[in-house]
């Protein structure tokens, strides 16, 4: 068991050392302006959607609080039942 753990640790360290030794740089964003525009536009739509969802959740929470203040959610004790 200990041998397997030591082997796994050594394997991870060797792989990490090879990653640190790399000299080439990796571009995060594409170099073409059109592709960069699409990425930024998608990010903007993503954040607008998140803000919209937060606003909808706030509206729903306010509606729940309003219903609780009115007492609609409570069940009445002497209510006639249809049997």
Backbone as CSV, one residue per row, in Angstrom:
resi,resn,N_x,N_y,N_z,CA_x,CA_y,CA_z,C_x,C_y,C_z
1,UNK,0.826,-1.192,0.000,0.000,0.000,0.000,0.868,1.253,0.000
2,UNK,1.874,1.280,0.868,2.760,2.445,0.936,3.550,2.587,-0.366
3,UNK,3.888,1.450,-0.958,4.635,1.474,-2.216,3.809,2.142,-3.323
4,UNK,2.497,1.866,-3.342,1.627,2.469,-4.352,1.509,3.976,-4.144
5,UNK,1.407,4.391,-2.889,1.290,5.821,-2.593,2.572,6.551,-2.978
6,UNK,3.727,5.968,-2.657,5.007,6.586,-3.031,5.160,6.659,-4.547
7,UNK,4.743,5.589,-5.240,4.821,5.593,-6.695,3.922,6.679,-7.288
8,UNK,2.705,6.837,-6.726,1.786,7.861,-7.227,2.350,9.261,-6.989
9,UNK,2.936,9.495,-5.799,3.536,10.803,-5.515,4.701,11.104,-6.450
10,UNK,5.546,10.096,-6.691,6.682,10.285,-7.597,6.190,10.575,-9.015
11,UNK,5.164,9.877,-9.451,4.610,10.092,-10.787,4.066,11.510,-10.934
12,UNK,3.361,11.990,-9.917,2.813,13.358,-9.963,3.935,14.390,-9.989
13,UNK,4.966,14.187,-9.178,6.083,15.139,-9.160,6.840,15.166,-10.477
14,UNK,7.033,14.011,-11.093,7.733,13.969,-12.386,6.924,14.686,-13.451
15,UNK,5.607,14.458,-13.461,4.751,15.150,-14.441,4.719,16.653,-14.189
16,UNK,4.701,17.069,-12.934,4.712,18.495,-12.620,6.032,19.129,-13.056
17,UNK,7.125,18.419,-12.882,8.430,18.961,-13.291,8.495,19.141,-14.803
18,UNK,7.915,18.219,-15.555,7.932,18.374,-17.017,7.045,19.541,-17.446
19,UNK,5.962,19.798,-16.722,5.117,20.937,-17.067,5.830,22.257,-16.801
20,UNK,6.597,22.340,-15.702,7.319,23.570,-15.385,8.464,23.816,-16.357
21,UNK,8.978,22.763,-16.989,10.127,22.898,-17.881,9.730,23.332,-19.283
22,UNK,8.458,23.417,-19.582,8.034,23.798,-20.929,8.378,25.252,-21.207
23,UNK,8.839,25.515,-22.418,9.238,26.858,-22.804,8.216,27.552,-23.692
24,UNK,7.351,26.799,-24.350,6.409,27.423,-25.274,5.275,28.092,-24.509
25,UNK,4.817,29.208,-25.062,3.699,29.916,-24.435,2.405,29.514,-25.134
26,UNK,1.377,29.393,-24.369,0.073,29.006,-24.901,-0.820,30.237,-24.888
27,UNK,-1.396,30.564,-26.043,-2.284,31.723,-26.136,-3.615,31.400,-25.486
28,UNK,-4.055,32.288,-24.625,-5.322,32.067,-23.945,-6.476,32.473,-24.859
29,UNK,-6.366,33.615,-25.495,-7.385,34.091,-26.415,-6.881,33.951,-27.846
30,UNK,-7.780,33.713,-28.775,-7.360,33.615,-30.176,-6.840,34.952,-30.687
31,UNK,-5.973,34.866,-31.679,-5.355,36.087,-32.196,-6.245,36.823,-33.203
32,UNK,-7.202,36.128,-33.804,-8.083,36.771,-34.785,-9.065,37.699,-34.070
33,UNK,-9.217,38.937,-34.564,-10.136,39.883,-33.899,-11.582,39.412,-33.898
34,UNK,-11.996,38.718,-34.956,-13.380,38.252,-35.034,-13.661,37.237,-33.925
35,UNK,-12.727,36.313,-33.706,-12.904,35.310,-32.658,-12.896,35.948,-31.268
36,UNK,-12.036,36.937,-31.058,-12.020,37.644,-29.776,-13.342,38.349,-29.533
37,UNK,-13.899,38.938,-30.592,-15.189,39.619,-30.480,-16.282,38.635,-30.064
38,UNK,-16.287,37.455,-30.657,-17.293,36.440,-30.325,-17.150,35.999,-28.873
39,UNK,-15.914,35.830,-28.406,-15.681,35.413,-27.022,-16.181,36.482,-26.056
40,UNK,-15.843,37.736,-26.299,-16.291,38.809,-25.405,-17.802,38.985,-25.452
41,UNK,-18.391,38.806,-26.608,-19.839,38.910,-26.730,-20.522,37.781,-25.954
42,UNK,-19.979,36.585,-26.034,-20.538,35.456,-25.283,-20.405,35.680,-23.781
43,UNK,-19.273,36.212,-23.342,-19.091,36.516,-21.924,-20.087,37.572,-21.450
44,UNK,-20.314,38.572,-22.280,-21.263,39.623,-21.911,-22.677,39.054,-21.782
45,UNK,-23.090,38.224,-22.720,-24.414,37.604,-22.643,-24.530,36.693,-21.418
46,UNK,-23.457,35.991,-21.101,-23.436,35.118,-19.932,-23.681,35.915,-18.659
47,UNK,-22.976,37.054,-18.499,-23.140,37.859,-17.291,-24.499,38.540,-17.242
48,UNK,-25.023,38.932,-18.382,-26.374,39.512,-18.408,-27.397,38.466,-17.974
49,UNK,-27.215,37.224,-18.408,-28.127,36.150,-18.017,-28.038,35.887,-16.516
50,UNK,-26.840,35.899,-15.962,-26.687,35.684,-14.523,-27.353,36.810,-13.737
51,UNK,-27.162,38.039,-14.159,-27.801,39.170,-13.476,-29.317,39.065,-13.583
52,UNK,-29.818,38.656,-14.734,-31.259,38.462,-14.901,-31.803,37.385,-13.973
53,UNK,-31.078,36.299,-13.823,-31.522,35.244,-12.904,-31.529,35.727,-11.459
54,UNK,-30.542,36.519,-11.076,-30.504,37.066,-9.719,-31.708,37.972,-9.484
55,UNK,-32.052,38.792,-10.475,-33.212,39.680,-10.346,-34.497,38.864,-10.214
56,UNK,-34.634,37.806,-10.995,-35.830,36.963,-10.910,-35.927,36.300,-9.544
57,UNK,-34.812,35.822,-9.009,-34.824,35.201,-7.675,-35.229,36.214,-6.616
58,UNK,-34.707,37.440,-6.718,-35.097,38.490,-5.756,-36.592,38.772,-5.824
59,UNK,-37.138,38.824,-7.047,-38.567,39.068,-7.199,-39.384,37.940,-6.569
60,UNK,-38.960,36.717,-6.777,-39.678,35.573,-6.204,-39.621,35.609,-4.675
61,UNK,-38.461,35.958,-4.107,-38.340,36.037,-2.654,-39.228,37.137,-2.079
62,UNK,-39.317,38.278,-2.760,-40.207,39.353,-2.305,-41.663,38.916,-2.370
63,UNK,-42.023,38.151,-3.390,-43.387,37.648,-3.509,-43.705,36.678,-2.376
64,UNK,-42.760,35.821,-2.020,-42.960,34.890,-0.909,-43.128,35.648,0.401
65,UNK,-42.314,36.671,0.624,-42.441,37.477,1.841,-43.792,38.176,1.893
66,UNK,-44.279,38.670,0.768,-45.571,39.347,0.720,-46.694,38.378,1.050
67,UNK,-46.622,37.171,0.522,-47.642,36.157,0.800,-47.619,35.776,2.280
68,UNK,-46.423,35.677,2.849,-46.331,35.330,4.264,-46.878,36.447,5.147
69,UNK,-46.668,37.714,4.772,-47.220,38.829,5.548,-48.745,38.834,5.501
70,UNK,-49.303,38.483,4.350,-50.758,38.460,4.218,-51.367,37.272,4.945
71,UNK,-50.612,36.254,5.223,-51.110,35.087,5.937,-51.802,34.074,5.055
72,UNK,-51.603,34.155,3.759,-52.251,33.224,2.843,-51.663,31.821,2.978
73,UNK,-50.420,31.733,3.369,-49.773,30.433,3.432,-50.214,29.615,4.654
74,UNK,-50.797,30.271,5.670,-51.252,29.564,6.878,-52.582,28.869,6.618
75,UNK,-52.727,27.723,7.230,-53.965,26.967,7.056,-54.945,27.351,8.163
76,UNK,-56.186,27.574,7.800,-57.198,27.950,8.792,-57.676,26.697,9.525
77,UNK,-58.066,26.891,10.804,-58.452,25.749,11.646,-59.906,25.342,11.431
78,UNK,-60.827,26.300,11.329,-62.257,25.991,11.235,-62.774,26.072,9.804
79,UNK,-62.045,25.515,8.905,-62.438,25.596,7.506,-63.395,24.438,7.195
80,UNK,-64.499,24.681,6.471,-65.411,23.579,6.132,-64.789,22.693,5.050
81,UNK,-64.883,21.400,5.264,-64.319,20.442,4.310,-65.429,19.828,3.479
82,UNK,-65.167,19.568,2.227,-66.123,18.909,1.351,-65.824,17.413,1.380
83,UNK,-66.720,16.647,1.979,-66.521,15.196,2.031,-67.509,14.485,1.158
